[in-house]
Amino acid sequence: MLSVPSVSGQTVQWASSVVGFSSEGRGEAYSQQYRANQILGKPNRLPQAGDNVCAWSPLYPDGPNDEWITVRFANVIPIRQIAIFQSGNPGAVSQVLVIDGSGREIPVYKGTLTSSSAEPAATPLLRIFPTDPSLTSNTIKLIVSPNRVKGPNQIDAIGISSDTQPINISINVSKDAPKDLVKENIGPQVNSKGQEVAPVISPDGKTLYFTRGQHERNTGDPRSQDVWYSVLQPNGEWGSAINIGPPINTTADNAVSGMSPDGRTIYLINVYKPDGSITYGLSKSTLGKNGWSFPVECVIANNHNLHKNAYTEYAIVPDGKTMILSVQRRNSLGNKDLYVSFLQPNQTWSEPQSMGPMLNTADYEGAPFVASDSRTLYFTSAGRPEYGNGDIFVSRRLDDTWTNWSEPENLGPDINTPEWDGYFTIPATGDYAYLSSIQNSMGGEDIFRLKLYPAIKPDPVAIVSGQVIDGVNKKPVAAEVISTILPDNKENSRVSYDPETGDYKLLLAMKDSYNLTAKREGYFTTTELVDLSKDKRFKEIRKNLTLFPIKTGQRVVLREVLFEQSKAVLIEGSNAELDRVVQMLNDYPTMEIQVDGHTDNQGVWDLNMKLSQDRVRVVKEYLMEKGIPDARIQTKAWGPSKPIASNETEEKRRLNRRVEFTILKM
């Protein structure tokens, strides 16, 4: 509610608190619609007549008595202009008073001019220009005479300025929006005369899932909605749409809400019952060698929706641990708000928490989508200045709370139409977006795509994929793969790798470095570094991870145990892998190991031998400090005598500078 620039060189203050009011309207149960606090902040509509739930309205639209509201602004300023943004049926403002520091009520408008000039009261935007140069204040009182204009009288916002340049409000469009942006209908292979909505594209951009209604090949009643999908062809065109079939599609409405980074888990509206019926909630299904599994409920604590039609929309964040919901609850501001829920250790989801007033309004917020960077949110809102009956906006997460967001920006008139627009979805490449729109469609809503421009693109990411390999038999082995962000090793994401269903896939945001860890019971955990700190564009990285079985005679290289150049001093971060050795030795209390130290062939042989001796000594001391007895740890220094790569380049010499251990006894 702070001062914000409205036009160049002008500072406008919007009302920041309500001092008092005569009455306030009532909207939907538990909501803030038409309440006095809706007058605060910037206007939620462009100046126009028509119902506005994001405005203050007196309780009785055509009551015989005057109604009033008093608001305060952050700072005392010379009052040179007052702008009153009216909705509903404009023209009921009968008096405007400025309250000075001593509490005097100074009239500046009385329906006809009083020591001021003003624009006509019947227009949605009433501007008042007080002529007294000594008038300073931060408090305005507004009097409305409901019986002057038939129907609801609503006040969206009040702004003041020390400047006479007319206060205006515009749609907050993302900067640098191109004027030649084209929304391309993706064609009859996907779109039909029926309804195609809610596209969800796989992160790799190769499979497009969507919801189709009013189609003769739907399961059950053609008017119900089914999940369909299309596969990208080698020529860049989308293939003929295919009904995904059972168990995903039933005779009820079915829709995909999101998917995992590897594309093998989809999230679905509703809870599927074994008898074929559905109930309110969210489910997930996993793709195996025999197709999609029967959807299993995602249990969300205290999950309820007060929306009159129970419409609910979900978005699963690529980290797999966070969910966005569009629902109406007892603490919602209005129709539907955006909420966040977090995955718990027992694999249930926490009670939804409001994402706050920066995103939510007293009107509708829905169709959320979080891009691959897990930071950029696209959603549809009807509660802020817009081009249609619901526009798509973008906002960016400012911290890890998921309740602190940048001011939403409208995606502009080339994306948003006079109708409802929504269901933005973007693959990890970040090049194109897919969305639903009825403008220029083949019948009902169709799916369109458009090329993203820089201001609305998410942050670039990398798709890291590969297999987990048994280091002995060289065959893929099922494992858990976890990414952590350096230097704190804070968990970023985790996936379960099953060699029967394809590669593991992770989405990692650029500008950070990561440890990629593979874990499986009976194997020594392995970690690989993925450094994206200098990368600025989307890339795909292939990285296989090798696990070695825990058995007598097995040798394991500790790749993340690193030392300062030519010193026996551990580099920060080496403790994570050494701690895994400690854990293994604790898990197997009779195990004995030999720690081996190696160097490259650069420099004097004797000095390299001494260096490797010192390094294995440091490793042994670390293990002993963690409680491992001396008798269980042998050491051996090999210097440059056992290279595993040539010493021709620095990259290959780095492979030779290593610490490894061998299991001597189980």
TORROMAR-530904 format. One record per residue: residue in one letter; x, y, z of N, C-alpha, C in turn. Coordinates in steps of 0.1 Angstrom, whole numbers, plus 5000, padded with zeros to 4 digits. Each point is the difference from the previous one (the first is absolute). Last residue first. Layout:
AXYZXYZXYZ ...
END
This chain:
M533944195062498650035003499649965014 K504950144973499249905008498650065003 L503150234972500849895003499349895006 I499050434966499449935011500849875002 T501750494979499749864997499549935012 F500550554979500149905011499649864995 E502150534982499049894999500249905012 V501550524976500049925012498949894998 R503150334964498849945005500349935014 R502050234953500150055013498849965008 N500249894955501049925007500250055014 L497150224970499449875003501049925008 R501450424983499150015012499349875004 R502850034961500850005012499150015013 K498050054957500349865003500949985013 E498950444985498749935003500349855004 E503650274985499650035014498749935004 T503149774962499250135002499750025014 E502649624988500450094989499350145001 N500349555026500450135006500250114990 S496749535000501350054996500250145007 A497149655026499950074987501450054997 I499349765039498849944993499750084987 P504849905033499050094993498949934994 K503949905036498849934995499050094993 S504250155021500449874994498849924994 P501050465024499649994986500149874994 G499450025052500650114992499449994986 W498949725040500549954987500750104992 A498349865054500450114991500649954987 K496649815042501049964990500250124991 T497349815050500350104990501249964991 Q495749805036501450004996500250104989 I496249905041500450084988501549984998 R497449815037499249974988500450074987 A502050055045500349874995499249964987 D499550425025501249994992500249874994 P495050165013501249965006501249994990 I495750344998500449874994501349965006 G497550435009499849885008500349874994 K500750464984498549975000499749875007 E504550164995499350105007498549985001 M502649714973500249975014499350115009 L500150064953499149895004500149975015 Y502950334983498650054999499149885005 E504549914996499850085011498550055001 K501549774961499949915012499650075012 V501050264962498749934999499849905011 V504150224998498950105003498749934999 R503749754987500050025014498950105005 V500849934954499249885006500050015015 R502550344978498550014996499249885006 D504850025004499450105008498550004998 Q502549724972500049955014499350105009 S500750134956499049905001499949945014 L503450314991498750065000498949905001 K504449844997499850075013498650065000 M501549834960499749895009499750055014 N501350314967498649954997499749885010 L504350185002499150105005498549954998 D503549744981500049995015499050105006 W500750024952499349875005499950005015 V500050474973501049905005499349885006 G497450294962500850035011500949895004 Q495549894976500650124999500950035012 N496949624988501549984999500850134999 D495249905028500449994986501549995000 T497549795042500250134994500349994985 H497549715046500750004987500250154996 G498549645045500250134995500850004987 D496549665033501250014991500050144994 V497849685043499950124993501350024992 Q497249565021501350064997499850124992 I496649715037500350054987501550054999 E496049675029501350075000500350044986 M495349835032500750034988501450075002 T496349865031501249924999500950034988 P495750225010501050035011501249915000 Y496450224966500649875000501150005011 D497450384996499049904996500649865000 N502950375009499049985011499049894997 L503050134966500749925010499149985013 M498250264965500249874995500749915011 Q499650465007498749945002500149854995 V503950274995499749985014498749925002 V501050144957500949895003499849975015 R497850374984499349884995500949875003 D501750435011498949965009499249884995 L503350194972500649935011499049955011 E498550274964500349864996500749925010 A499050455010498749934997500349864996 N503550325009499549935011498849924997 S502350304970500549865000499449925011 G499450484994499049924992500449855000 E503750395005498650005006499149924991 I505149864999499250114995498649995006 L504749815023498749974993499350124996 V505449915005498950085007498749974992 A504949894993499249905006498950065008 K502750194954499950005014499249885005 S500850174954501349965005500050005015 Q495750214983501149974991501349985008 E495549895025500650124994501249964992 F496249635005501050075008500550134993 L495549615001500950084993500950085009 V495949614993501050035011501250074993 E496249834976499850135005500950035012 R500149594975500250104991499850145006 L501349505015499350115007500250134991 V500149454987500750134999499150105007 V500449455008499150114997500850135000 R500349415000500750125000499150124996 Q499449465021499650114991500850125003 G500449585024500850014988499650124991 T496349795032501549995002500750014987 K495450255003500449865002501550005001 I495850344985500849995013500349865002 P499150244951499549925011500950005012 F499650414964500849885003499449935012 L498350384959499949955014500849875002 T499650454964500449875002500049975015 L497650344960500549995014500349865003 N499450344953499749875007500750005013 K498350404965501049975011499549875007 R499150414959499949855002501049965011 I497250484985501349945005499749855002 E497950484974499849865004501349935004 K498250555000500849904994499649865005 F498850594998499649865002501049904994 R502050465015499049964991499649855002 K503450255024499050104999498849964991 D504749825033499149984989498850105000 K503649935034500450094989499149994988 S499549735039500150135005500350104989 L499249515004499250084991500250155003 D502149475012500350155002499250074988 V500049515028499550064987500150155002 L502249525024499850145000499450044986 E499549525029500750074989499750155000 T499849515034499750144997500850054989 T498149515027501050074992499550144997 T499449555038499450124993501150074992 F500049475010500650135006499550124992 Y497149535007501050074991500650125007 G496449735018501049904996501150064991 E495550264999500449915011500949894995 R499850484976499349875000500549925011 K500550534974500049915012499249884998 A502650474976499249884997500149915013 T500850564986500349895009499049884996 L502250514985499149904995500349875007 N501050565009500449865002498949914995 Y500950534983499349895007500849885002 S499950584988500749874999499349905009 D498250484973500349935012500949874997 K498050304967500750095009500349945013 M495949794969501450054998500450095011 A496549595007500150144996501450044998 L497849514995500850075008500250154995 L497049504996500150144995500850085010 L499849444987499950115010500150134993 K499349424990500150144995499850105011 Y501249434987499650105010500150144993 D499149584968501050085007499350075012 G497449574983500850104993500950075010 T497149625010499150104994500850124994 E501949605022499049954991499250114993 P503450085035500549984986499049944990 D499350335042499749874997500549974986 Y500550395042500449964987499749854999 S498150455030500349855000500349964986 V500750515022499249914992500449865003 R500550555021500449865000499049924991 S502150555014499049914995500549855001 N502150385023499350074990498849914994 E503250055049499449924990499150084990 K504550175024498650005002499349924990 N504950115008499449874998498649995004 D503150394999499449955013499549864999 P502150314965501049925008499349945012 L497849904960501350045007499950155003 I495949634992500650124996501250035008 T497649514985500250105011500750124995 S497149524982500950124997500050095012 I499149444990499750125007500950114996 V497949474989500950104995499650145006 E499449425008499450145002501150104996 A499349484979500650085011499350135001 A500749494969499050105006500750075012 V502949824959499549955013499150115005 P502949824952499350105007499349945012 K504749794982498550004997499350115008 K504849845002499750114990498650004996 N502549735035499449934988499750104989 V502150195039500649874998499549934987 G498450435018501450014996500749874997 D494850164993500749925010501549994995 I496650414988500749884995500649935012 V496050394984500949965012500549864997 Q498550404963499749885007500949985012 G498050474973500949894999499649875007 S499450604994499449864999501149904999 V498650565007501049905003499449875000 I498850514982499449875002501249915001 A499850555011500649884993499149885003 V498750564999500349885007500749904991 P498450575004500449884993500449895009 D496250375012501549995000500449874993 P495450214983500649955013501550005000 K497150344969500649875001500349965014 I498250434983499149905007500549865000 A502450384980499550055013499149905007 P502049914955500949995012499450045013 Y496949794962500950115000500750015013 L497549574973500150085012501050114997 K496649744966501450015003500250105012 L495649694991500650124996501450005005 R495149674991501450025005500550134995 F494949735010500950094992501449995006 I494949735002501350015006500950084990 D494450045007501149924994501350035007 E494250045009501350045003501049914992 G495649964977500250055014501450055002 G499649974954498749975006499950065014 M503850054973499349924990498649965005 S502950475014500049855002499249934989 N501050495012500549944988500249845001 Q499250195046500150094989500749934988 I499449805043498949984991500150094988 S503949765034499350134997498849964990 S504649795033498649984995499450144996 L505549835000498950055008498649984993 Y506049945000498749954995498950055009 A505450164986499049985010498749954993 Y505750014988498650024997499249985012 D504749995006499950074988498550044996 G502349745038499650145002499850084988 T501449525014500850094991499750145001 A497649665024501250045006500850094991 P494850004991501049905002501250055006 I494950205008501350024993500949895002 T494550215005500949895003501350014991 F494950265017501350024994500849875004 Y495050145007500749874998501350014992 G496250384993500749945011500749874996 D496050444989501349934995500749945012 W494950244983500849945010501249934994 E498050404972499449895007500949955011 P501350364970498850045008499349895007 T505249924993498950044991498950065008 N505749885003498750015007499050064990 I504349964984499849875006498650005006 D501550394979500249904990499949865006 P499750395027498849984992500249904989 G502749985049499850094988498949964991 L501849825045500849964988499750084987 N499850165054499249954989500849974988 E501750005052500150074988499149934989 P500750025059499749934987499950104988 E503250065044498750044995499749944987 S503149725032500150134993498650044996 W500749685043500050004986500150144994 N499849655046500650134997500250004985 T498549615024499050105002500550144997 W502649594999498949984991498850095003 T504649955020498849995008498849964991 D504950104989499549865001498749985007 D501250454970500749935010499549855001 L498450314967501150085005500849935011 R496749874954500249985014501350075005 R496850164958501249925003500249995015 S495950074959500650055012501249915003 V496050124958501249935005500550075012 F494949934972501050095006501249915003 I495150004969501149935005501150105005 D494450084999501350014992501149915006 G494350104998501049925008501350004991 N496350214982499349955012500949915009 G502250384969498949924997499349965013 Y504050284996499450024987498749924998 E502150225048500249894991499450034986 P501250145057499850064987500449904989 R498749765044500950114997499850054986 G497949605020499950105010501050114999 A499249564976498950104996500050125010 S503949604983499450085010498950094994 T503749544992498950084995499350085011 F505449814995498649975004499050094994 Y505749835006499050054991498649965005 L505450035021498649965001499250074990 T505449865014499250094992498649944999 R503549785023500050135006499050094992 S501749544991499449995013499950145006 D501649864955500950065010499550005014 S497449854961501149905004501050065010 A495050225000501049954990501149925005 V494850065016501350045004501049944991 F494450135001501149924994501350055005 P494150055009501450035002500949904993 A494950145001500849954989501550025003 G496850335027500049864997501049964989 E497150415032501349964996500149854998 Y495950425005500549874997501549994998 D497950395032499449934988500749874998 A501350315033498749955004499349944988 T505349965002499150115001498649955004 N505749844998498649975002499250135001 L504949994996499449924989498550005001 M502350245032500750044988499549934988 P498649905045499250104993500750054988 G500849485021500150145003499350104991 M500349505004501350054994500050155001 S497549615032499850104991501350064995 Q499549495016500350135006499850114989 P498549445011500350114991500150135007 E501449535023498750084998500450124991 S503249584992499650095011498750084997 W501349504981500350144997499450085011 T502249474998498850084999500350154998 Q503449665007499550004986498550054999 N503149985039499249884999499250004986 P502950375012500849885001499249874998 Q497950444978500549975013500849875000 L498650424963500049855002500749985014 F497250454989501349944999499949855003 S496850464980500149885009501349934998 V497150504988501149924999500049895010 Y496350364972500549945012501249924997 L496450394976501149914999500649965014 D494750144988501350055003501049904997 K494550134987501049905002501450075002 N496050275007499549884992500949885002 G501450365034498950014991499749864993 L503350095035499550144998498850004992 S501349585033500250064986499550145000 N499949675037500850125001500350064986 R497449605006499450105009500850125001 R500449744954500049955014499450125009 Q500849834945499350095008499949945014 V503849914958498849965007499450115008 S504449824969499050114998498749955006 L505549855009498649974998499250134998 I505449784998499150115000498649964998 M504749745020498850004992499350135002 T505149725009499150125002498949994991 K503749695000499750025015499050115003 G502149874956499349885005499550015015 D502450314967500849945011499349885006 P497950284965501049904996500849945011 V495050175009501350064997501049904997 I494649984993501149945008501350064996 A494650165000501250004993501149945009 Y494150044995501349975007501150024991 E494450125008501149994991501249985008 T494249985004501350005007501149984989 Y494250095010501150004990501450025008 A495249965016501149925005501150004990 N495950275000500149894991501149905003 K499350385028498649954997500049884991 H504150105033499550064987498749934996 L503049915039498750065001499450064988 N503749605016499850114990498650045001 H504249705028498650024997499950124990 N503749675031499850054986498550014998 N503249885039498950095001499750064986 A504249744995499450025013499050114999 I501449654961500250145004499350035013 V501749554967499250045012500550145004 C499749724953501050095007499350065012 E498749524972499750135006501250075006 V500049664958500149995014499850145006 P499049724950500350125007499849985015 F501549614965498750055006500350125009 S503649924962499549935011498650065004 W502349984950499850085011499349925012 G503049724965499150124998499950075013 N502849614995498749964996499050124999 K504550055014500249934988498649954994 G499750435030500949885001500049934987 L498450505024500149924988501049895002 T496650265036501449994996500149914988 S496450355029500149884993501449994994 K496750295040501149994990500149864995 S496250385024500649874999501250014991 L496150335031501149994990500649865001 G494850235014501449985004501049994988 Y494449885010500850125000501449975005 T497449594979499750095010501050124999 I497949544969501050105003499550095011 S499149464977499550135004501250095003 G500449534990499850094988499550135003 D501349645032498749974993499750094988 P504050065028500049874993498749964993 K501450525007499649895009500049874992 Y502550514996499449894993499749895010 V500450565003500549885006499349884994 N501050524979499149905006500849895006 I502650284962498950045009499249885005 L505249944987498650004995499050065010 Y505749934984499150035011498650034994 I504649694984499050104997499150025012 T505149784986499050015010499150114996 R503749904974499549865002499050005012 G503050374980498849974992499349875003 D503950245021500349894991498849964991 P499750355034501050044990500349894990 S495149995022501450005005500950044989 M494950174999500849884999501450025005 G494350214998501450025000500749874999 S495250054998500450135006501550035000 V495949704970501450005006500350145006 A494949754994501050104995501349985007 N494449824994501349965003501050114994 D494449875013500950104994501449965005 A496649594998500050145006500950094992 T499749534991498850074994499850145006 T505049834996498849935005498850074994 N505849974995498750054996498949915005 I504449885011500050145002498650064997 P501749534997499150045011499950155002 P499349874955500049975014501449965005 G499950344958499349885004499949975015 I501850364967500949935009499449875006 N499150254951499449995013500849915009 I502050294959499649865004499450015014 A501450344953499749985015499549865003 S503550134959498549995003499849975015 G504650254990499349894995498549995003 W503450444994499449925010499249884993 E504550264980498550015001499549905011 G504750034984499650125009498550025001 N502549634977499950124992499650135008 P500349555020501450054995499950134992 Q496049935035500649924989501350064996 L497049995048500650094990500749914990 V495549865028501549995000500650084989 S495250005032500650004986501550005002 Y495049895031501450044998500449994986 W495550025038500549964988501550044999 V495649945038501450034997500449944987 D494850155013501049905000501450064998 Q494550155014501350044995500949885003 S494450054988501049995010501450034995 R496249974972500150135006501050005012 P498849604975500950084992500250145007 D498849555027499350114994501050094993 G502349565009498750045006499350114991 T504950004991499449895008498750045006 N501750234953500350005015499449885006 R499750144953500949885004500450015015 E497350344977499349874999500849885005 H500250525019500649924989499449865000 Q499950405033499150014988500649934988 G503850115032498649995003499250014988 R505449925020499150024988498649975005 T505450125019498649965003499150034989 F505649895001499050105001498649945003 Y505949924991498849955006499050125001 L504749894971499150105004498749935005 T505649894990498749955002499150115005 K504650084991499749914990498649945001 G502950325028499350064989499549904990 D502349955045500949994988499350054987 P497650005042501250095001500949994988 S494849904994501149945007501250095000 I495050204997501149954992501149935008 V494550145002501249985009501049934992 P494950294993501249934995501049985011 A494950164999501049965010501149924994 V495950024968500450095010501149945008 E496449954955501349955004500650115010 Q494949844975500750095010501449935004 G497149944952499649995014500950095009 K500649934953498950085002499550005015 S505149904993498849954993498950105002 N505949915006498850075003498849954991 V504349794996499850015015498650075002 Q501549934956500549875006499750005015 P499250394972498949905002500449875005 G502850475012499549934989499049895003 I502450375025500949894997499449904991 N499650555004499249885003500849884996 E502250475015499849904989499149895004 K501250545011499549885007499749904989 V503550445000499049924993499649885009 L502550535003499949865005498849934994 D502150464994499749914989499949855005 K501250395026498850044994499549904989 P503149925048500050034985498750034995 A501850105050499149914993500150034985 D502450215040500649954987499149904993 K498850055051500850094992500549934987 S495449875026501449975001500850094990 V495450195020500549904990501549985001 N495750215027501449985003500649894991 I495850364992500349865002501549985002 S498050475015500149924987500249865004 I498250525020500449865003500149924987 N500250565017499449894992500649875005 I499650575013500449865004499249914991 P501550524987498949905003500549865004 Q502650465011500049914988499049895003 T501250335032498750014993500049924987 D502749935050500250044986498650014993 S501149815043500350155002500250064986 S496749565014501350054994500250145003 I496749515011500350145001501450034995 G495749594996501450054999500150155003 I496549545007500150145001501550034999 A496449564985501250065005499950155001 D496249714990501149914998501350055007 I494550065007501250084999501249905000 Q494249994989501349935004501250104998 N494249925001501050114999501349955006 P495249754979501150015009500950114997 G495050084985500949884999501250025009 K497550434982499449875002501049894999 V500750525015500349914989499449865003 R499550345032500250094988500149924987 N499549825046498850024992500250104988 P503649895031499649894992498850024992 S503950325019498650005001499449894991 V505050115026499349954988498550005004 I505250225016498549985003499349964988 L505450015022499149994988498649985004 K505150185020498749955003499150014988 I505750005013498950044991498749935005 T505650125015498749945003498950064992 N504750155005500149864996498749925002 S501850564991499349905008500549864995 T499950594989500849885002499349905009 L499250514973499349875004501049895001 S500650474985500549965013499449875005 P498950214957501449965000500549965014 D495049984976500750075012501449955000 T496749844968500750124996500750075012 P498549464984499850115010500950124996 F498049594971501250095000499850115010 I498049474984499750135007501350075002 R497649564970501250085004499650135006 L497849494987499750145005501350065005 L498349564968501250075006499650145003 P496749734980500649915010501250065007 T496050324984501049924993500749915011 A496750325012499449884995501049924992 A500950435021500049905009499549874994 P502750404974498749965004500049875009 E504250315004499449944988498749955005 A502450435023499949865000499449954987 S502150445034499549964987500049855000 S499650375043500849904992499449994987 S497950235038501450045001501049904993 T495649824995500250085012501450035002 L496149794961501350045004500050095012 T496449614993500350124992501350055006 G499249635019499149974989500150114989 K502750065037498749985005499049974989 Y505750065017499149964989498649975007 V503650145026500750044987499149964988 P499950105058499349954988500850054988 I501749905051500050114990499449944987 E500549895056499549944987499850124990 R503349945046499050084993499749934987 G503449875033498749935000498950084993 S504850115005499350035012498649935000 G503149954963500649955012499350035013 D497049984955501450055003500549955013 I496449824961500150025015501450045003 V496550034955501449985004500050035015 L495749834967500650095010501549975003 V495449934963501449965004500650105009 Q494849834979500850105007501449935003 S496549794974499350135002500950105007 V500049514968500850085009499450145002 A498349654970499450025013500850085010 G501049854953499250125001499450025014 P501349524971500750125004499050125002 N499649465004499350114993500550135004 G503149585003498649995002499250104991 S504850155016499549894992498549995003 Q504350395004498749955004499749884991 F504350325020499749904989498749935004 I502550495011499149905006499649914988 A504050395014499449924989499249895006 I502350525012499449885005499349924989 Q503950445007499149914992499649885008 R502750345019499750074987499149924991 I502050035053499049944992499750084988 P504549935032499150104995499049934991 I501949685037500550084988499150114997 V501349575037499350124999500750084988 N500049455004500750125002499150124999 A498449544996501249985007500650145004 F494749964996501149984991501350005008 R494349905010501350075003501149964990 V494150035004501249924997501250095003 T494249945007501250085002501249924999 I494449994985501249935003501250105001 W494049974998501350065000501149905002 E494350104985501049915005501350074999 D494450165002501450014995500949895007 N494749904994500950085008501450014994 P496249744983499650155000501050095007 G501049524971499650055013499750155000 D501449644966499150114997499550065013 P503249645001500350074988499250124997 Y501849775046498750014994500150094987 L503949905026499249885002498750004992 P504450274982499150005012499149885000 S504849974977498650034997499250025013 W505549964978499150025011498650034995 A503349694971499750145003499250005013 C501349614971501250065007499850145003 V496749754977500149945013501250055008 N497050204959501449985003500149965015 D496350114954500249955013501549975003 G498650394966499949865001500449955014 A501850444969498849965007499949845000 Q504850274997498849954992498949975009 P505650114999498850085003498949954991 L503549645012500150124993498750085003 R501449675038499450014987500450124992 N501449905045499949874994499449994987 P502850425027498849954995500149854994 K503350155040499750054986498749944995 G500450045053500949974989499650054987 L496149935036501450025002500849964987 I495249945008500350134995501550035000 Q497949605019500249994985500350144994 N498949925047501449994996500349994986 A495550015018500650135000501549994996 R496849624980500350055014500750134999 Y498549694964499350135002500350055014 Q501849524996499450074989499150125005 Q502849645022500250155003499350084989 S498649485019500950084991500150145005 Y497249635018501350005005501050094991 A495549894976500249975014501549995003 E498550314959499949865004500449985014 G499050484997500149924988499849855003 R498850525021500349865003500049934987 G500750555018499349904993500449865004 E500250445032500749944990499249894994 S499750505031499649864998500849944989 S501250425021498649995004499549864999 F505250155009499149994989498649985006 G505850125011498749975004499050004988 V504950004998499850075013498649965006 V503549754964498750055001499850055015 S504649964966499349955012498650065000 S503150094964500749895007499349945012 A499250294949499649985014500649885006 W502750234961498749945001499749975015 Q503350374971499849915011498649944999 V503850224963498649985004500049915013 T503550334968499949905010498550005005 Q502950164952498950025010500049885010 G502950044960500250125008499050035011 S498449674962501450055001500150135008 V496049695013500550054987501350065002 S498549755035498949974991500350054986 P502949835047499950094989498849964991 V500149925054500449944987499950104989 S499949935058499950094989500649934988 L498249665036500950125000499850084988 M498049575015499250125000500950135000 
END
